[in-house]
Amino acid sequence: MTARISRLIALCFALLICLQAQASLFSPNSTSRFVPVDQAFSFDFNQQGSQLTLSWKVKSGYYLYRQQIHVTPQKARIAPLNLPPGQPHKDEFYGKSEIYPTDVTVPIMLHQATQGATVSVTYQGCAAAGFCYPPETRTVPLSAVAANSALPHVSAQPALASPLPFSPLWALLIGIGVAFTPCVLPMYPLISGIILGSQRNYSLGRLFALAMVYVQGMALTYTLLGVIVAAAGLRFQAALQHPYVLMGLSGLFIILALSMFGLFSLQLPASLQTRLTLWSNRQQGGALTGVFLMGALAGLICSPCTTAPLSAILLYIAQNGNPWAGAGTLWLYAVGMGLPLIAVTMFGNKLLPKSGPWMQTVKEGFGFVILALPVFLLERIVGDVWGLRLWSILGVAFFAWAFSVSLRNGSGKWRVVQILMLAAALISARPLQDWAFASNTSQQSITRLPFTPVHSASQLDTALQQAQNRITMVDLYADWCVACKEFEKYTFSDPSIRDALSKVQLLQANVTANSPSDNALLQHLQVLGLPTILFFDAKGKEIPNSRITGFLNAADFRAHLQKLDP
């Protein structure tokens, strides 16, 4: 019995060894320190009526790119994707971005979904240790949603801030600035007199109430205008992301800026302005109701100096598509315009600065503020490099204009300002100098390995058969892989690495496009993500325990090469 048990134990032990050997034969030849993509980013979804919720459980030490999350509907209409803000992230090759290092949930409102409708969800992430996964696409089946059933739930969506070039607080500052333009400031004493009517002996509290009610009437008009434009923006927000639409908006902003520089004037037709003014004058000054109506009507009378900033803010709100943000932004804008009026009404004209050329300078300054908006929009189309150049051009133009303004004043006290403006213009021009003189040199300084490209598993097999008794190194590369670029810049450029690889057949598969052939190649090689570097012997078999996943510096990579069999 004892001998029989011993033989049984020996047989089980032998079987275990065989199973282990078989597992080693059909698994990657090295143990990766990174988990499969479904473990790094566990994706799930849930639909409740017209509300679809996408969720990812992000493993500690990994992160998703915010800008790489895309949702494409088929046989369905959805609200514009409103991703939650991510954590700021910066690397050497891609600059600033946003990531989700923890679990993330994305709600999507379904406007309509027919039978068999789906949405394709694409996402991509990396490990913080220097390993990136190819973009993943998941198809989510949808339950049918009637067109009219989704609309009542639109208002139930949470109001989320939109990533736009300025916060609503800037609208308050813009409103204050517009108040000191030559078209607005001289009107405040007249408006103050209309508000007070024939009575001038009001208490300070009454004066404040009258001025504040007038400003709130004006703010009501702007607030309603903001809500209407934002509501329309909800319908057209997706279209506003199209490159041609962004270019059209950029052109419109440039036209608005030119009006601030005095090339032409933008305002309501004179006949309409006259009717609104007469209607406003019929209201009784000194009465809260009449003053409120005066302010509401005044909000519709856009002077040449206010049309351009107001139009820019309206387009900004339309792109945002958030009614709450639209209402708040224009309310702050109107309050900013009204603050000097409140001061004049309460304390008289003595608080107003004297008119002069400085008011035209304020107006021209707003032209540069408006010019920042087309740069912001075009940056989405032309990319970060060209975006930096556009910001640089705008900075040089602004500081050159500021320098010319300081020269016009001519007094000695402006000498320090002139020096500062010149220094700022030179600093702003630095990206342009790098573009013109340094970029080509820096690009040529990186010496690249002489890789032979392969695009499919069949091409790889053919190249391995033609190795001519050499070891073959296969580098899997993609533009979205930060560590791949680190390999190229810091490791493969090292002279000792180039010497060590001089007798090695060098192959590289660029899987940036994540095409079906790219995915087939990655699956054929059992690759989880990038960077991954494989080594094959002279017979075309992968060398055991030679696979590299993640970044290695030149010293570690050289030590790894020394372990390979010749």
RODO-2510 file (C-alpha; in nm, 4 decimals, decimal comma):
residues 566
     n   res          X          Y          Z
     1     m     0,0000     0,0000     0,0000
     2     t     0,2831     0,2330     0,0917
     3     a     0,4597     0,1649    -0,2396
     4     r     0,1382     0,2257    -0,4285
     5     i     0,0894     0,5623    -0,2514
     6     s     0,4515     0,6568    -0,3247
     7     r     0,4061     0,5802    -0,6964
     8     l     0,0827     0,7868    -0,6974
     9     i     0,2593     1,0838    -0,5386
    10     a     0,5452     1,0530    -0,7875
    11     l     0,2970     1,0398    -1,0761
    12     c     0,1162     1,3532    -0,9518
    13     f     0,4457     1,5343    -0,9109
    14     a     0,5488     1,4410    -1,2652
    15     l     0,2128     1,5546    -1,3983
    16     l     0,2515     1,8884    -1,2174
    17     i     0,5924     1,9371    -1,3768
    18     c     0,4482     1,8626    -1,7219
    19     l     0,1631     2,1076    -1,6731
    20     q     0,4043     2,3734    -1,5559
    21     a     0,6278     2,3144    -1,8573
    22     q     0,3281     2,3283    -2,0888
    23     a     0,2134     2,6559    -1,9316
    24     s     0,5609     2,7978    -1,9823
    25     l     0,5602     2,6852    -2,3445
    26     f     0,2402     2,8655    -2,4342
    27     s     0,2821     3,1825    -2,2234
    28     p     0,5063     3,4854    -2,2817
    29     n     0,8688     3,4098    -2,2185
    30     s     0,8985     3,6550    -1,9329
    31     t     0,6840     3,7381    -1,6371
    32     s     0,5411     4,0846    -1,6917
    33     r     0,5138     4,3115    -1,3906
    34     f     0,2048     4,4675    -1,5487
    35     v    -0,1474     4,3289    -1,5390
    36     p    -0,3764     4,2783    -1,8429
    37     v    -0,5740     4,5807    -1,9531
    38     d    -0,9050     4,4487    -1,8175
    39     q    -0,7491     4,4223    -1,4731
    40     a    -0,5866     4,7653    -1,4953
    41     f    -0,9118     4,9319    -1,6089
    42     s    -1,2194     4,7277    -1,5270
    43     f    -1,4960     4,8674    -1,7501
    44     d    -1,8681     4,8444    -1,6764
    45     f    -2,1909     5,0161    -1,7828
    46     n    -2,5471     5,0545    -1,6647
    47     q    -2,8577     5,1957    -1,8352
    48     q    -3,1565     5,3270    -1,6459
    49     g    -3,4120     5,4572    -1,8953
    50     s    -3,2528     5,7463    -2,0807
    51     q    -2,9509     5,7606    -1,8491
    52     l    -2,6426     5,5577    -1,9440
    53     t    -2,3568     5,5363    -1,6945
    54     l    -2,0055     5,4298    -1,7938
    55     s    -1,7622     5,3386    -1,5179
    56     w    -1,4018     5,2288    -1,4847
    57     k    -1,2330     5,0807    -1,1796
    58     v    -0,8721     5,1962    -1,2107
    59     k    -0,6111     4,9783    -1,0415
    60     s    -0,3684     5,1523    -0,8098
    61     g    -0,0568     5,2604    -0,9994
    62     y    -0,2423     5,2979    -1,3304
    63     y    -0,4316     5,5847    -1,4937
    64     l    -0,6671     5,6632    -1,7824
    65     y    -0,6169     5,9579    -2,0170
    66     r    -0,9139     6,1944    -2,0072
    67     q    -0,8676     6,3073    -2,3676
    68     q    -0,8602     5,9466    -2,4919
    69     i    -1,2157     5,8671    -2,3800
    70     h    -1,4517     5,8816    -2,6795
    71     v    -1,8103     5,7663    -2,7206
    72     t    -1,9623     5,7048    -3,0649
    73     p    -2,3334     5,6151    -3,0950
    74     q    -2,4834     5,3861    -3,3586
    75     k    -2,8594     5,4129    -3,4204
    76     a    -2,8816     5,6490    -3,1230
    77     r    -2,8574     6,0171    -3,0327
    78     i    -2,6772     6,1194    -2,7157
    79     a    -2,6083     6,4437    -2,5333
    80     p    -2,2581     6,5927    -2,5724
    81     l    -2,0047     6,4017    -2,3645
    82     n    -1,9266     6,5901    -2,0432
    83     l    -1,6289     6,4242    -1,8763
    84     p    -1,5465     6,5028    -1,5133
    85     p    -1,2276     6,7021    -1,4623
    86     g    -0,9148     6,4927    -1,4299
    87     q    -0,5931     6,5267    -1,2374
    88     p    -0,3296     6,7453    -1,4077
    89     h    -0,0502     6,5390    -1,5598
    90     k     0,2636     6,6415    -1,7477
    91     d     0,5351     6,4477    -1,9219
    92     e     0,8312     6,5435    -2,1366
    93     f     0,6862     6,4372    -2,4713
    94     y     0,3137     6,5209    -2,4569
    95     g     0,3154     6,8183    -2,2229
    96     k     0,0100     6,8890    -2,0102
    97     s    -0,2873     6,6545    -2,0018
    98     e    -0,5465     6,5229    -1,7581
    99     i    -0,5642     6,1713    -1,6173
   100     y    -0,7912     5,9602    -1,3978
   101     p    -0,5695     5,7750    -1,1460
   102     t    -0,8753     5,6535    -0,9537
   103     d    -1,2193     5,5164    -1,0397
   104     v    -1,4200     5,7332    -1,2786
   105     t    -1,7884     5,7477    -1,3739
   106     v    -1,9269     5,9194    -1,6838
   107     p    -2,3053     5,9808    -1,7155
   108     i    -2,4494     6,0085    -2,0672
   109     m    -2,8003     6,1268    -2,1516
   110     l    -2,9655     5,9266    -2,4299
   111     h    -3,1897     6,1452    -2,6445
   112     q    -3,3053     5,8538    -2,8586
   113     a    -3,2113     5,4907    -2,9173
   114     t    -3,3760     5,2529    -3,1631
   115     q    -3,3880     4,8760    -3,1323
   116     g    -3,0367     4,7329    -3,1645
   117     a    -2,8658     5,0648    -3,0902
   118     t    -2,5154     5,0647    -2,9412
   119     v    -2,2413     5,3030    -2,8363
   120     s    -1,8729     5,2376    -2,8946
   121     v    -1,6573     5,3416    -2,6003
   122     t    -1,2863     5,3952    -2,6643
   123     y    -1,0337     5,4562    -2,3859
   124     q    -0,6615     5,4282    -2,3283
   125     g    -0,4369     5,4340    -2,0242
   126     c    -0,0935     5,3606    -1,8846
   127     a     0,0878     5,2381    -1,5787
   128     a     0,2676     5,5021    -1,3761
   129     a     0,5814     5,2841    -1,3889
   130     g     0,6128     5,3454    -1,7648
   131     f     0,3900     5,1080    -1,9597
   132     c     0,1007     5,2025    -2,1903
   133     y    -0,1863     4,9919    -2,3221
   134     p    -0,3220     5,0225    -2,6775
   135     p    -0,6567     5,2014    -2,7108
   136     e    -0,9419     4,9732    -2,6125
   137     t    -1,2907     4,9827    -2,7688
   138     r    -1,5956     4,8306    -2,6027
   139     t    -1,9416     4,8064    -2,7593
   140     v    -2,2287     4,8815    -2,5218
   141     p    -2,5773     4,7580    -2,6212
   142     l    -2,8612     5,0011    -2,5533
   143     s    -3,2231     4,9501    -2,4633
   144     a    -3,4686     5,1407    -2,6830
   145     v    -3,5333     5,5016    -2,5789
   146     a    -3,8136     5,7056    -2,7365
   147     a    -3,7222     6,0549    -2,8509
   148     n    -3,9684     6,2313    -2,6215
   149     s    -3,8859     6,0253    -2,3119
   150     a    -3,5327     6,1573    -2,2817
   151     l    -3,6080     6,5277    -2,3080
   152     p    -3,7676     6,5823    -1,9652
   153     h    -3,4564     6,4453    -1,7985
   154     v    -3,2159     6,6902    -1,9592
   155     s    -3,2557     6,9420    -1,6793
   156     a    -3,1758     6,6731    -1,4254
   157     q    -2,8156     6,6500    -1,5382
   158     p    -2,5687     6,7990    -1,2939
   159     a    -2,4203     7,1319    -1,3961
   160     l    -2,0568     7,0679    -1,4661
   161     a    -1,7921     7,3252    -1,5345
   162     s    -1,6670     7,3326    -1,8901
   163     p    -1,2975     7,3531    -1,9797
   164     l    -1,3019     7,6975    -2,1369
   165     p    -1,0370     7,9687    -2,1691
   166     f    -1,1576     8,1756    -1,8724
   167     s    -1,3720     8,1300    -1,5662
   168     p    -1,6997     8,3223    -1,5171
   169     l    -1,5168     8,5500    -1,2732
   170     w    -1,3357     8,6960    -1,5715
   171     a    -1,6734     8,8114    -1,7028
   172     l    -1,7006     9,0400    -1,3976
   173     l    -1,3602     9,1911    -1,4720
   174     i    -1,4459     9,2285    -1,8413
   175     g    -1,7683     9,4087    -1,7463
   176     i    -1,5756     9,6495    -1,5253
   177     g    -1,3241     9,7088    -1,8032
   178     v    -1,5960     9,7726    -2,0631
   179     a    -1,7396    10,0387    -1,8317
   180     f    -1,4256    10,2472    -1,8833
   181     t    -1,4368    10,2474    -2,2641
   182     p    -1,5113    10,5736    -2,4513
   183     c    -1,8575    10,4538    -2,5551
   184     v    -1,9794    10,3731    -2,2034
   185     l    -1,8125    10,5855    -1,9351
   186     p    -1,9373    10,9266    -2,0594
   187     m    -2,2950    10,7923    -2,0516
   188     y    -2,2979    10,7150    -1,6785
   189     p    -2,3775    11,0704    -1,5561
   190     l    -2,6699    11,0868    -1,8017
   191     i    -2,7985    10,7437    -1,6999
   192     s    -2,7637    10,8362    -1,3336
   193     g    -2,9766    11,1459    -1,3908
   194     i    -3,2456    10,9403    -1,5676
   195     i    -3,2506    10,6915    -1,2782
   196     l    -3,3006    10,9648    -1,0177
   197     g    -3,5651    11,1548    -1,2131
   198     s    -3,6603    11,5023    -1,0916
   199     q    -3,5861    11,4219    -0,7254
   200     r    -3,2246    11,4598    -0,6127
   201     n    -3,2524    11,4583    -0,2326
   202     y    -3,2643    11,0841    -0,1742
   203     s    -3,0922    10,9129     0,1150
   204     l    -2,7764    10,7147     0,0542
   205     g    -2,9686    10,3892     0,1010
   206     r    -3,2338    10,4965    -0,1510
   207     l    -2,9665    10,5950    -0,4037
   208     f    -2,8005    10,2585    -0,3660
   209     a    -3,1336    10,0757    -0,4055
   210     l    -3,2222    10,2662    -0,7235
   211     a    -2,8818    10,2072    -0,8829
   212     m    -2,8759     9,8408    -0,7806
   213     v    -3,2275     9,7803    -0,9155
   214     y    -3,1259     9,9396    -1,2471
   215     v    -2,8186     9,7176    -1,2668
   216     q    -3,0242     9,4076    -1,1802
   217     g    -3,2712     9,4941    -1,4546
   218     m    -2,9828     9,5154    -1,7004
   219     a    -2,8399     9,1914    -1,5572
   220     l    -3,1767     9,0158    -1,6052
   221     t    -3,1668     9,0855    -1,9770
   222     y    -2,8138     8,9537    -2,0092
   223     t    -2,8883     8,6518    -1,7890
   224     l    -3,1877     8,5485    -1,9994
   225     l    -2,9783     8,5974    -2,3105
   226     g    -2,7127     8,3702    -2,1613
   227     v    -2,9672     8,0974    -2,0793
   228     i    -3,1153     8,1072    -2,4303
   229     v    -2,7762     8,0894    -2,6014
   230     a    -2,6576     7,8108    -2,3683
   231     a    -2,9767     7,6104    -2,4306
   232     a    -2,9184     7,6373    -2,8029
   233     g    -2,5585     7,5420    -2,7400
   234     l    -2,6683     7,2122    -2,5860
   235     r    -2,8065     7,1138    -2,9252
   236     f    -2,5098     7,2298    -3,1287
   237     q    -2,2211     7,1664    -2,8895
   238     a    -2,1012     6,8588    -3,0774
   239     a    -2,1001     7,0515    -3,4059
   240     l    -1,8963     7,3259    -3,2397
   241     q    -1,6091     7,0795    -3,2015
   242     h    -1,5732     7,0306    -3,5780
   243     p    -1,2504     7,1847    -3,7140
   244     y    -1,4324     7,3906    -3,9777
   245     v    -1,6700     7,5300    -3,7155
   246     l    -1,3785     7,6112    -3,4850
   247     m    -1,2056     7,7929    -3,7712
   248     g    -1,5264     7,9847    -3,8466
   249     l    -1,5621     8,0887    -3,4825
   250     s    -1,1971     8,1911    -3,4760
   251     g    -1,2532     8,4126    -3,7799
   252     l    -1,5569     8,5702    -3,6134
   253     f    -1,3562     8,6432    -3,2971
   254     i    -1,0850     8,8075    -3,5071
   255     i    -1,3481     9,0291    -3,6729
   256     l    -1,4835     9,1239    -3,3304
   257     a    -1,1319     9,2097    -3,2135
   258     l    -1,0748     9,4313    -3,5180
   259     s    -1,3826     9,6322    -3,4225
   260     m    -1,2200     9,7011    -3,0841
   261     f    -0,9139     9,8357    -3,2662
   262     g    -1,1368    10,0913    -3,4412
   263     l    -1,1536     9,9440    -3,7916
   264     f    -1,5370     9,9496    -3,7821
   265     s    -1,8274     9,9632    -3,5349
   266     l    -2,0751     9,6926    -3,4375
   267     q    -2,4097     9,7998    -3,2940
   268     l    -2,7851     9,7586    -3,3256
   269     p    -2,9551     9,9463    -3,6109
   270     a    -3,0100    10,3130    -3,5227
   271     s    -3,3888    10,2873    -3,5636
   272     l    -3,4106     9,9990    -3,3148
   273     q    -3,1845    10,1785    -3,0686
   274     t    -3,4047    10,4887    -3,0908
   275     r    -3,7243    10,2932    -3,0187
   276     l    -3,5711    10,1165    -2,7202
   277     t    -3,4345    10,4456    -2,5848
   278     l    -3,7725    10,6212    -2,6165
   279     w    -3,9459    10,3274    -2,4483
   280     s    -3,6933    10,3424    -2,1646
   281     n    -3,7375    10,7186    -2,1226
   282     r    -4,1124    10,6743    -2,0678
   283     q    -4,0408    10,4890    -1,7454
   284     q    -4,0639    10,6923    -1,4264
   285     g    -3,7291    10,7818    -1,2695
   286     g    -3,7007    10,7375    -0,8937
   287     a    -3,9488    10,4468    -0,8842
   288     l    -3,8034    10,1004    -0,8353
   289     t    -4,0286     9,9372    -1,0943
   290     g    -3,9622    10,2012    -1,3570
   291     v    -3,5882    10,1959    -1,2911
   292     f    -3,5846     9,8160    -1,3183
   293     l    -3,7532     9,8333    -1,6594
   294     m    -3,5062    10,1018    -1,7679
   295     g    -3,2196     9,8684    -1,6862
   296     a    -3,3817     9,5731    -1,8633
   297     l    -3,4261     9,7805    -2,1777
   298     a    -3,0765     9,9270    -2,1516
   299     g    -2,9387     9,5753    -2,1672
   300     l    -3,0710     9,5482    -2,5222
   301     i    -2,9055     9,8698    -2,6400
   302     c    -2,5555     9,7551    -2,7276
   303     s    -2,3116    10,0359    -2,7936
   304     p    -2,0179     9,9890    -3,0310
   305     c    -1,7781     9,9271    -2,7408
   306     t    -1,9888     9,6565    -2,5750
   307     t    -2,0959     9,4594    -2,8826
   308     a    -1,7637     9,2825    -2,9401
   309     p    -1,7028     9,1669    -2,5796
   310     l    -2,0676     9,0682    -2,5413
   311     s    -2,0650     8,8712    -2,8675
   312     a    -1,7462     8,6929    -2,7641
   313     i    -1,8975     8,5937    -2,4296
   314     l    -2,2152     8,4720    -2,6010
   315     l    -2,0150     8,2502    -2,8361
   316     y    -1,8176     8,1270    -2,5376
   317     i    -2,1431     8,0346    -2,3638
   318     a    -2,2798     7,8648    -2,6761
   319     q    -1,9718     7,6465    -2,6883
   320     n    -2,0075     7,5661    -2,3185
   321     g    -2,3734     7,4646    -2,3520
   322     n    -2,4323     7,4955    -1,9749
   323     p    -2,7402     7,7114    -1,8915
   324     w    -2,6315     7,7724    -1,5331
   325     a    -2,2833     7,8788    -1,6346
   326     g    -2,4293     8,0926    -1,9153
   327     a    -2,6669     8,2716    -1,6814
   328     g    -2,4008     8,3273    -1,4182
   329     t    -2,1400     8,4485    -1,6653
   330     l    -2,3597     8,7193    -1,8177
   331     w    -2,4995     8,8180    -1,4789
   332     l    -2,1437     8,8837    -1,3575
   333     y    -2,0689     9,0707    -1,6812
   334     a    -2,3674     9,3010    -1,6283
   335     v    -2,2850     9,3574    -1,2614
   336     g    -1,9293     9,4487    -1,3590
   337     m    -2,0605     9,7075    -1,6046
   338     g    -2,2971     9,8416    -1,3397
   339     l    -2,0537     9,8909    -1,0515
   340     p    -1,9230    10,2298    -1,1773
   341     l    -2,2850    10,3380    -1,2360
   342     i    -2,3727    10,2566    -0,8755
   343     a    -2,0767    10,4633    -0,7578
   344     v    -2,1749    10,7599    -0,9770
   345     t    -2,5390    10,7477    -0,8634
   346     m    -2,4444    10,7413    -0,4945
   347     f    -2,1515    10,9826    -0,4859
   348     g    -2,1775    11,1933    -0,8010
   349     n    -1,9599    11,2532    -1,1036
   350     k    -1,6551    11,3440    -0,8951
   351     l    -1,5647    10,9740    -0,8731
   352     l    -1,5413    10,9340    -1,2489
   353     p    -1,1991    10,9689    -1,4083
   354     k    -1,1637    11,2384    -1,6705
   355     s    -1,2148    11,1385    -2,0307
   356     g    -0,9062    11,1073    -2,2464
   357     p    -0,7006    10,8897    -2,4786
   358     w    -0,6648    10,6313    -2,2017
   359     m    -1,0212    10,5129    -2,2700
   360     q    -0,9293    10,4230    -2,6282
   361     t    -0,6325    10,2320    -2,4858
   362     v    -0,8705    10,0297    -2,2663
   363     k    -1,0822     9,9509    -2,5713
   364     e    -0,7808     9,8341    -2,7719
   365     g    -0,6675     9,6229    -2,4771
   366     f    -0,9969     9,4362    -2,4955
   367     g    -0,9170     9,3628    -2,8582
   368     f    -0,6208     9,1528    -2,7443
   369     v    -0,8370     8,9782    -2,4837
   370     i    -1,0784     8,8767    -2,7596
   371     l    -0,7886     8,7651    -2,9835
   372     a    -0,6947     8,5114    -2,7156
   373     l    -1,0158     8,3191    -2,7900
   374     p    -0,9336     8,2210    -3,1529
   375     v    -0,5888     8,1099    -3,0370
   376     f    -0,7558     7,8897    -2,7757
   377     l    -0,9900     7,7403    -3,0361
   378     l    -0,7272     7,6897    -3,3067
   379     e    -0,4975     7,5184    -3,0556
   380     r    -0,7358     7,2201    -3,0649
   381     i    -0,6825     7,1866    -3,4406
   382     v    -0,3149     7,2680    -3,4890
   383     g    -0,1832     7,0932    -3,1755
   384     d     0,0303     7,2021    -2,8815
   385     v     0,3417     7,2994    -3,0798
   386     w     0,1638     7,5352    -3,3174
   387     g    -0,0587     7,6477    -3,0308
   388     l     0,2501     7,7636    -2,8402
   389     r     0,3631     7,9541    -3,1474
   390     l     0,0265     8,1271    -3,1817
   391     w     0,0308     8,2263    -2,8142
   392     s     0,3824     8,3552    -2,8675
   393     i     0,2773     8,5679    -3,1660
   394     l    -0,0143     8,7101    -2,9664
   395     g     0,2166     8,7846    -2,6726
   396     v     0,4687     8,9643    -2,8914
   397     a     0,1897     9,1701    -3,0536
   398     f     0,0383     9,2638    -2,7167
   399     f     0,3645     9,3722    -2,5558
   400     a     0,4693     9,5603    -2,8697
   401     w     0,1363     9,7453    -2,8550
   402     a     0,1855     9,8146    -2,4831
   403     f     0,5359     9,9477    -2,5589
   404     s     0,3955    10,1821    -2,8241
   405     v     0,1323    10,3044    -2,5763
   406     s     0,4040    10,3829    -2,3236
   407     l     0,5961    10,5761    -2,5919
   408     r     0,2905    10,7889    -2,6669
   409     n     0,2816    10,9077    -2,3080
   410     g     0,6394    11,0267    -2,3444
   411     s     0,7094    11,1093    -1,9777
   412     g     1,0141    10,9807    -1,7916
   413     k     0,8088    10,7835    -1,5388
   414     w     0,7100    10,5429    -1,8202
   415     r     1,0727    10,4443    -1,8809
   416     v     1,0554    10,1437    -1,6467
   417     v     0,7296    10,0323    -1,8098
   418     q     0,8893    10,0559    -2,1518
   419     i     1,1824     9,8390    -2,0433
   420     l     0,9458     9,5815    -1,8914
   421     m     0,7331     9,5689    -2,2059
   422     l     1,0396     9,5153    -2,4259
   423     a     1,1649     9,2378    -2,1956
   424     a     0,8226     9,0713    -2,1982
   425     a     0,8096     9,0877    -2,5785
   426     l     1,1517     8,9188    -2,6021
   427     i     1,0433     8,6441    -2,3601
   428     s     0,7223     8,5908    -2,5588
   429     a     0,9243     8,5572    -2,8776
   430     r     1,1357     8,2715    -2,7371
   431     p     0,9131     7,9913    -2,8826
   432     l     0,9355     8,1632    -3,2211
   433     q     1,3138     8,1787    -3,1920
   434     d     1,3305     7,8089    -3,1046
   435     w     1,1034     7,7332    -3,3986
   436     a     1,3182     7,9307    -3,6412
   437     f     1,6675     7,8443    -3,5204
   438     a     1,6777     7,5561    -3,2729
   439     s     1,4119     7,2988    -3,3582
   440     n     1,5916     7,1366    -3,6519
   441     t     1,9164     7,1088    -3,4559
   442     s     1,7456     6,9436    -3,1596
   443     q     1,5694     6,6949    -3,3823
   444     q     1,8896     6,6020    -3,5621
   445     s     2,0730     6,5435    -3,2312
   446     i     1,8791     6,2195    -3,1700
   447     t     2,0482     5,9369    -3,3577
   448     r     1,7983     5,6620    -3,4349
   449     l     1,8634     5,2922    -3,4648
   450     p     1,8341     5,1493    -3,8196
   451     f     1,5105     4,9589    -3,7610
   452     t     1,3423     4,7680    -4,0412
   453     p     0,9640     4,8179    -4,0207
   454     v     0,7253     4,5238    -4,0000
   455     h     0,3482     4,5586    -4,0168
   456     s     0,2052     4,2117    -3,9665
   457     a     0,2736     3,8693    -3,8193
   458     s     0,3542     3,7291    -4,1644
   459     q     0,6115     4,0025    -4,2307
   460     l     0,7654     3,9334    -3,8911
   461     d     0,7915     3,5591    -3,9616
   462     t     0,9533     3,6286    -4,2971
   463     a     1,2076     3,8647    -4,1395
   464     l     1,2910     3,6094    -3,8683
   465     q     1,3649     3,3464    -4,1334
   466     q     1,6079     3,5902    -4,2982
   467     a     1,8016     3,6672    -3,9800
   468     q     2,1212     3,5115    -4,1230
   469     n     2,2233     3,3468    -3,7947
   470     r     2,1711     3,6650    -3,5993
   471     i     1,9670     3,7463    -3,2926
   472     t     1,6624     3,9580    -3,3773
   473     m     1,5266     4,2392    -3,1615
   474     v     1,1652     4,3428    -3,2231
   475     d     1,0641     4,6820    -3,0825
   476     l     0,6900     4,7473    -3,0524
   477     y     0,6361     5,1238    -3,0751
   478     a     0,3451     5,3714    -3,0767
   479     d     0,3233     5,7499    -3,0680
   480     w     0,0874     5,7333    -2,7685
   481     c     0,3476     5,5402    -2,5652
   482     v     0,5552     5,7834    -2,3572
   483     a     0,8084     5,5197    -2,2505
   484     c     0,8620     5,4233    -2,6183
   485     k     0,9820     5,7778    -2,6825
   486     e     1,2014     5,7565    -2,3732
   487     f     1,3605     5,4416    -2,5159
   488     e     1,4276     5,6278    -2,8401
   489     k     1,5727     5,9385    -2,6768
   490     y     1,7651     5,8017    -2,3789
   491     t     1,8415     5,4339    -2,4435
   492     f     1,8676     5,3649    -2,8161
   493     s     2,0689     5,6842    -2,8700
   494     d     2,3438     5,5682    -2,6326
   495     p     2,6635     5,4818    -2,8304
   496     s     2,7326     5,1693    -2,6211
   497     i     2,3815     5,0372    -2,6938
   498     r     2,4278     5,1022    -3,0641
   499     d     2,7562     4,9095    -3,0569
   500     a     2,5983     4,6197    -2,8653
   501     l     2,3191     4,5981    -3,1251
   502     s     2,5440     4,6323    -3,4293
   503     k     2,5251     4,2570    -3,5026
   504     v     2,1553     4,2225    -3,4166
   505     q     1,8730     4,2293    -3,6704
   506     l     1,6553     4,5260    -3,5674
   507     l     1,2831     4,5177    -3,6432
   508     q     1,0188     4,7654    -3,5333
   509     a     0,6400     4,7443    -3,5487
   510     n     0,4627     5,0806    -3,5276
   511     v     0,1152     5,0109    -3,3862
   512     t     0,0132     5,3734    -3,3346
   513     a    -0,2962     5,3372    -3,5546
   514     n    -0,4259     5,0449    -3,3454
   515     s    -0,5594     4,8930    -3,6688
   516     p    -0,6909     4,5355    -3,6965
   517     s    -0,3525     4,4237    -3,8323
   518     d    -0,1797     4,5964    -3,5405
   519     n    -0,4081     4,4212    -3,2922
   520     a    -0,3537     4,0872    -3,4671
   521     l     0,0233     4,1323    -3,4386
   522     l    -0,0008     4,2183    -3,0668
   523     q    -0,2197     3,9144    -3,0047
   524     h     0,0141     3,6919    -3,2062
   525     l     0,3033     3,8012    -2,9841
   526     q     0,0867     3,7960    -2,6669
   527     v     0,1706     4,1591    -2,5899
   528     l    -0,0259     4,3401    -2,3174
   529     g     0,0940     4,6911    -2,3916
   530     l     0,3904     4,9110    -2,4738
   531     p     0,6814     4,9424    -2,4590
   532     t     0,7531     4,5747    -2,5210
   533     i     1,0793     4,4518    -2,6745
   534     l     1,1255     4,0897    -2,7830
   535     f     1,4396     3,8930    -2,8692
   536     f     1,4509     3,5931    -3,1036
   537     d     1,7362     3,3489    -3,1586
   538     a     1,8863     3,2652    -3,4972
   539     k     1,6159     3,0022    -3,5570
   540     g     1,3330     3,2535    -3,5075
   541     k     1,2289     3,1324    -3,1600
   542     e     1,1772     3,3805    -2,8824
   543     i     1,4589     3,3610    -2,6297
   544     p     1,3226     3,2513    -2,2892
   545     n     1,2972     3,5225    -2,0219
   546     s     1,4257     3,7895    -2,2615
   547     r     1,1121     3,9976    -2,3081
   548     i     1,1253     4,3590    -2,1840
   549     t     0,8087     4,5368    -2,0678
   550     g     0,8433     4,8937    -1,9470
   551     f     1,1268     5,1425    -1,9779
   552     l     1,4925     5,0552    -1,9135
   553     n     1,7730     5,3095    -1,9127
   554     a     2,0914     5,2512    -2,1114
   555     a     2,2807     5,0794    -1,8274
   556     d     1,9972     4,8371    -1,7453
   557     f     1,9323     4,7668    -2,1124
   558     r     2,3015     4,6935    -2,1715
   559     a     2,3013     4,4538    -1,8748
   560     h     1,9950     4,2822    -2,0191
   561     l     2,1679     4,2349    -2,3572
   562     q     2,4657     4,0716    -2,1885
   563     k     2,2393     3,7970    -2,0528
   564     l     2,1271     3,6907    -2,3996
   565     d     2,2847     3,3870    -2,5584
   566     p     2,5078     3,4759    -2,8558
***
